[in-house]
Amino acid sequence: MGDPAELRKGEAPWKKLSKEELERQYTPSTWVVRLGAEEALRTYSQTGNEATKKARATRRSLLDVRYGDGEAEKLDIYFPEKVSEALPFCVFLHGGNWQSGSKDASAFMVNPLTAQGVTVVVVGYAIAPKGTLDQMVDQVTRSIVFVQKQYPRNEGIYLSGHSAGAHLAAMMLLANWTKHGVTPNLKGFFLVSGIYDLEPIMHTSVNDPLLLTLEDAQRNSPQRLLEAGLTQPVDPACHILVTVGHHDSPEFHRQSREFYQTLCRAGWKASFKEVHDVDHFEIIWKLTQPDYVLTQEVGGPDNRNRVPHLLPVLHLPPK
């Protein structure tokens, strides 16, 4: 049969697409079904802003905590009512094609998760053109190191990201923690509508501010790095949930499914979920809603003690 990675390189479906179609595939707003593209983007932004304002008004928090010296190297920490260092932490990385978005409008999960005894951390990073992709990966790495060092008694760090944030979260599977002098207590990953092979976006307008070369794209593509066997699971209990919206583009579906399959081949404990009847933006902003389909589909086995969204799938301890 030959090496799967080599076969894949020769058969990459995106290479058969025209430049115009490739652009469309990697422009999520063109695939929304209920709203126009501009209205969908406005709704996504408004929901993020409102969720963040509510979280800051109703939850105990530490805002703009520095994890580094860079201008964007800050994070927000939202605590549950009963504060303890021995709590699970959910670290969220916002999306925006690596060139838009902010931690200050991305507290989608805060209220539902803190209500269940989870501390939520929303990370800021330097988006393009100010920040390069290598810098973003390094910043996310250092933000997780910071959380681990500040809260060494945590009951697990669960890393979540949407779109570009899912890519950055996936890159943490390949991080060299040894050079940072600490191994984070990573217990789970919740990857939402991400891109895991960056080569296709080199040929779209997404790359205009990123200025990725082929070497840059390959060095920062978790799909390719995992195929090359550059990392092995360090904790067999670490669960990776790869999700994609029903109305995401075919390329987003392909990327998510292939990444899930690669994780399984590499020995990771992974699962895949296509979320019914949501688009690229609804899949994340609906996490503010307690009756969202993700809540119900990953609920507890007896449906009596459901906890929000990713927690049961990632085996967070019940509160």
N, C-alpha and C positions, 0 to 999 in steps of 0.2 A: 504493500500500500504506500510505502514511503513515509517520510517524516510529515506529520500533520502541519507543522509550522511552515515547512517548505511548500507543501501543497497549497496552503492557504495563501501564501505570498503570490503564487501564480494564478490564483483564482479569485482575487479580491473583487467582489461584485461592484464596489463603488467605481472601480477603474473602467467599467463598461458604461458609466453614466456620462451624459454630456455635461459640460461646465455649468449650464443653466440648471439642469436637473440636480446636480450635486449641490449647487447653491440652495435650491429649494429644499432638498432633503435635510440640510443642516441649518435651516431657518425655521425654528419651531413655531413661530407665530403664524406661518402659512398653513399650518395643519389644524388650527383650532376649528371647532365645529359649531359652537354655540354663539360665539362672539366674533366680531371682526378682529383682525390682527392688532390694530391699535387699541381697541377696547380691551382685548384680552391682556395686553401688556399693562394698560392702566389699572385694570382690576387686580392683577397680580401685585403691582406696586402698592396700590392702595391697601390691599389686604395685609401685606407685609408691614406697612407703616402703622396700620391700626392695631395689628397684633403686638407690635413692638411697644407702642404707646400704652396699650393695656397691660402688657407684662411689666413695664417699668412703673406703672401706677399701682399695681396690685401685688407684686412680688418683691421680696427682699432681694437686692441685687448689688453687685459691684460692677460699675460701668467703666469702660475705657481703661481696663487694667493692662498695663504694658507687659508683653512677653518678650520684647526686644526694643532696640533703639530706633528702628525705622518709624516713619510717620504713621504708617498703616498698621504697625505691629501692636495691636490692641485687641482685647477681647472683653466680652460682657459675660458675667456669671450671674445666673438666676437661681435662687435657692428655694427649696420647698419650705413649708411651714416649720417642720422640725429639722433644724440644721444640725448636721453632723459631718465630720470628715469621712466617716465610714458610710458613704452613700454611693449609689451608682451615678455616673456622670455621662450625659449625652452631649457630645461635641458636634456642633452643626457648622457646615461650610456652605455658604450661599453660592448660588449660580450666577449666570450673567455673561456667558461666553468668555470668561476670564478678563472682561473689560468693562463690566458694569456690575451693579449690585453693591450692597453694603451690609455690614453687620447691624447697622442702625435701622434696617428695615427688614430684618430676617428672623424675627423671634416667633416664627410660625408655631413651633412645637412647645413653647415655653409654658403656657398656662396648663395645657393638658398633662404634660409630663411632670411638672413640679407638683401638680395636684396628686400625683401618685408617688411622691417621695423621691423624685429624680432631680438632681442638679443639672441645669442646662447651661452649656457654654456656647456662645455664638462668636465665631472667630472672624476678625478682620485680616485682610491681606492686601498687598499692593497690586491692584489690577493694572492691566495694560492701558496705555503705553508706558506708564511710570514703572511698572513692575514687569519683569520677564517671567516666563513660565518656570524656569529654574529657581528664581527667587520665590515665587509663590509656593512651590513644593517645599523649599527650605523653610519658609515661614510657617507653613502648616505643621511641618515636623517639629519645629521649635515650640509652637503653641501647645502641642500635645505633651512634649517634654516638660513644659512649664506647669501644665495642669497636674501631671504626675508628681512633680517635685513639690508643688504647693499642697497637694492632697494625697500624700503617699498611702493613706489608709483607705483609699476609695475601694468600693466593691466592684469596680469594673468601669472601664471607659468604653463607651459605645459610640463609634464614629459614624456620623451621618452627613451626606452631602447631596445636593440637587444639581443636576446638569454638570456645569464645570466643577462645582463643588464635589460631585460624585467622583469625577476624575481625580481631583486632588486627594480625596479620601482613599481611593483605590491605590494611589501611589504610596500610601503609608504601609501597604502590605510589603513594600520593597525597601522601606527605610532602614538605614544603618543606625540603629539605636545605640550601638556600642560606643560610637564616637561622641555621643552626648552624655555618656556616663549613667544612663538610666534606661530601663526597659519598661515602657508604659504597660499598664495592666489592661491591655486591649482585649475585650471580651466579645465584641460584635461590630459588624459594619452594616449600615443601612444605606444602600446606594440607589438613588432615585433618578431615573432617566439620564444616565450618564453617557459620556464618550470615553472609550478606553483605548482606542487606536487613533492617534492624532493625525496620521498622514493624510486622510481625506480632507481635513479642514484646511490643510495648507493650500488647497486649490479653491478656497471659498473666501468671501470677504471677511469671514471671522479672523483670518490671518493678517488682515491689514494692519492692525495695531500690535499683533503678537510677533510678527516677523519671524515665524518659525522656519528654520532650515530643516531639511530631511533628518539631519543628525539630531537636532533639537527634538523633533517629533518622535523619533525612535527612542531617544533617551528618556522621554517622558510619557511613553505609552505603556501602561501596565499590562495591556493585552499582549504586546510583543515581549515584554520582559518576563512575564510569567510563562509564555510559550518557550522562551529560551531557558527556562528552569533556573532562574536566578534567585529564587527564594522557595523555601519550604515552610509549611505551617509550623509555628513554634508552639502553639497552644491548640490541641485538638478540639477543645471546647469552643473556640472562637468561631462564631457563625456569621456568614456573609449572606445577606439578603439582597438580591439584585432585582429591582423593580423597574417597570417601564409602563407608561400610560397607553391605554388602548388606542388613543388617537395620536400618539407620537408617530413620527415618520418611519417608513420602513427601514431606513438606515439606523435610526435610534433603536429600533427593535432588533435589528441584526447585531449591532454592537453589544447590546445588553445580553442577548442570548449567547453570543459567542464568548463573551467574557465569563458568563456563568459556566459554560461548558469547559472553558479553559481552567477555571478554578477547580472544578470537579476533577478534571484530569490531573491537576497538580496536587490533589490530595486535600484541598480545603473543604470544610463543611459548609456547603453553599446551597441556597435555594433560589428559585426564580419565580417572580410573580408579575403577570400582566394585570394591571389594575383596570377593571372594566369601566368603560365610558367616561374616561377622563383624558384631558390633553396634557401637554407638557407643563402647563402652568397650574392647572387645577390639581394635579397629582400632589403638589406640595402645599398650595395654599389651603386646601381642604383639610390638612392636618390640624387646622385650628378648630375643626368641628368634631365634637365627641361622637356623632353618629356616622362619621365617614366610613366608607366601605372597608378601608384598611383596618380600622378599629375592630369591625365585626369579624373580618376574615382571619385576623390573627388573635382573636380572643381566646380565653382559657378553654380547656377541654370540656368543662361542664357549663360554660357560658354564664356562670354566676359571678365570677370575679374578674371580669374583663379589665384589662388595663390598656391604655392608649397605644395604638399604632404598632410600633416596632417591639415593644417590651416583651411580650410572651414569645415571639419568634426568636428573640435573641437571649431568651432565658434569664431575664433580669429577675432577681429575687422578689417575690411578692411582698407588698407592704401591708 
